[in-house]
Amino acid sequence: MKITVDANVLVRGLVRDDPEQAVIADGVLRRATLIAVSLPCLCELVWVLRRVYGFDTVAITTAIRRLLETENVVMNRPAAEAGLALLEAGGDLADGIMAYEGAWLGGETFVSFDRKASTLLKKQGKAVQLLA
């Protein structure tokens, strides 16, 4: 079966906070011939791991990299890598993904009120405009 996974399934498999649901998640993930992880799912996963479960950046990036290395997992890898690069630099995965996808869609400048994201993206050589 080819599946599109919701973040809550990945959370159950990673965190194992609900033993019954963890077993169910494990089963569906093992049986899947293809696991599609959307960018919103990835962003939600990071948010939940950080805000709800208190995972640090290293644990989160390790989990995402393991997903990327899993043979039957598909996702927009360049966007995920852009998000990981910003996350590892101290920013948010979602901001890195938005900047990457925006550029892919034809946007030339990342525009934001977020000073931290703007600074980190500028350090990566991206065109950025911080709004006041």
C-alpha positions as CSV (number, residue, x, y, z in Angstrom):
1,M,0.0,0.0,0.0
2,K,1.2,3.5,-0.8
3,I,0.3,6.0,1.9
4,T,0.4,9.7,2.7
5,V,1.2,9.9,6.4
6,D,-0.2,12.3,8.9
7,A,2.2,13.8,11.4
8,N,0.4,12.1,14.3
9,V,1.3,8.7,12.9
10,L,5.0,9.7,12.7
11,V,4.8,11.1,16.2
12,R,3.3,7.9,17.6
13,G,6.1,5.9,15.9
14,L,8.8,8.2,17.2
15,V,7.6,9.2,20.7
16,R,5.7,6.0,21.6
17,D,3.6,8.0,24.1
18,D,0.5,5.8,23.3
19,P,1.7,2.2,23.2
20,E,-1.5,1.0,21.4
21,Q,-1.3,3.6,18.7
22,A,2.5,3.1,18.4
23,V,1.9,-0.5,17.5
24,I,-0.7,0.4,14.9
25,A,1.6,3.1,13.5
26,D,4.5,0.7,13.3
27,G,2.3,-1.8,11.4
28,V,1.1,0.6,8.8
29,L,4.5,2.1,8.3
30,R,6.1,-1.4,7.9
31,R,3.5,-2.6,5.4
32,A,3.7,0.6,3.3
33,T,5.6,0.2,0.0
34,L,5.7,4.0,-0.2
35,I,5.3,6.6,2.6
36,A,4.6,10.1,1.3
37,V,5.6,12.8,3.8
38,S,4.2,16.2,2.7
39,L,5.9,19.5,3.7
40,P,3.1,20.5,5.9
41,C,3.4,17.1,7.7
42,L,7.1,17.7,8.2
43,C,6.5,21.2,9.6
44,E,3.8,19.9,11.9
45,L,6.0,17.0,13.1
46,V,8.8,19.4,14.0
47,W,6.3,21.7,15.8
48,V,4.9,18.8,17.9
49,L,8.2,17.3,18.7
50,R,9.6,20.7,19.9
51,R,6.5,22.2,21.6
52,V,4.7,19.2,22.9
53,Y,7.5,16.8,23.7
54,G,10.5,19.1,24.2
55,F,12.8,17.5,21.7
56,D,15.9,19.5,21.0
57,T,17.2,20.4,17.6
58,V,19.6,17.5,17.4
59,A,16.9,15.0,18.1
60,I,14.6,16.5,15.6
61,T,17.1,16.7,12.8
62,T,18.2,13.2,13.5
63,A,14.6,12.0,13.2
64,I,14.1,13.8,9.9
65,R,17.3,12.7,8.5
66,R,16.4,9.1,9.3
67,L,13.1,9.6,7.4
68,L,15.0,11.0,4.5
69,E,17.3,7.9,4.5
70,T,14.4,5.5,4.6
71,E,14.1,3.8,1.2
72,N,10.3,3.9,0.9
73,V,9.9,7.5,2.2
74,V,9.3,10.2,-0.4
75,M,9.2,13.9,0.2
76,N,10.4,17.1,-1.4
77,R,13.9,16.4,-0.4
78,P,15.5,19.7,-1.5
79,A,12.8,21.6,0.4
80,A,13.3,19.4,3.5
81,E,17.1,19.9,3.3
82,A,16.6,23.6,3.0
83,G,14.4,23.5,6.1
84,L,17.0,21.3,8.0
85,A,19.7,23.8,7.1
86,L,17.8,26.6,8.7
87,L,16.8,24.5,11.7
88,E,20.4,23.5,12.3
89,A,21.5,27.1,12.0
90,G,19.1,28.0,14.9
91,G,16.0,28.9,12.9
92,D,12.7,27.2,12.1
93,L,12.4,24.3,9.6
94,A,9.2,25.9,8.2
95,D,11.0,29.2,7.4
96,G,13.6,27.3,5.5
97,I,11.0,25.4,3.6
98,M,9.0,28.5,2.8
99,A,12.1,30.3,1.5
100,Y,13.1,27.4,-0.7
101,E,9.6,26.8,-2.1
102,G,9.0,30.5,-2.7
103,A,12.2,30.7,-4.7
104,W,11.2,27.5,-6.6
105,L,7.9,29.2,-7.4
106,G,9.7,32.3,-8.8
107,G,10.0,34.5,-5.7
108,E,13.2,36.5,-5.8
109,T,13.2,37.9,-2.2
110,F,12.1,36.3,1.1
111,V,10.0,39.0,2.9
112,S,9.3,38.7,6.6
113,F,8.8,40.4,9.9
114,D,10.8,37.6,11.5
115,R,14.3,39.1,12.3
116,K,15.8,35.7,13.2
117,A,14.7,33.9,10.0
118,S,15.7,36.9,7.9
119,T,19.2,37.0,9.4
120,L,19.8,33.3,9.1
121,L,18.6,33.2,5.5
122,K,20.7,36.2,4.6
123,K,23.7,34.3,6.1
124,Q,22.9,31.5,3.7
125,G,23.1,33.9,0.8
126,K,19.4,34.3,0.2
127,A,17.8,37.6,-0.9
128,V,15.9,38.8,2.2
129,Q,13.9,41.9,3.1
130,L,13.1,42.4,6.7
131,L,10.0,44.4,7.2
132,A,9.8,46.9,10.0
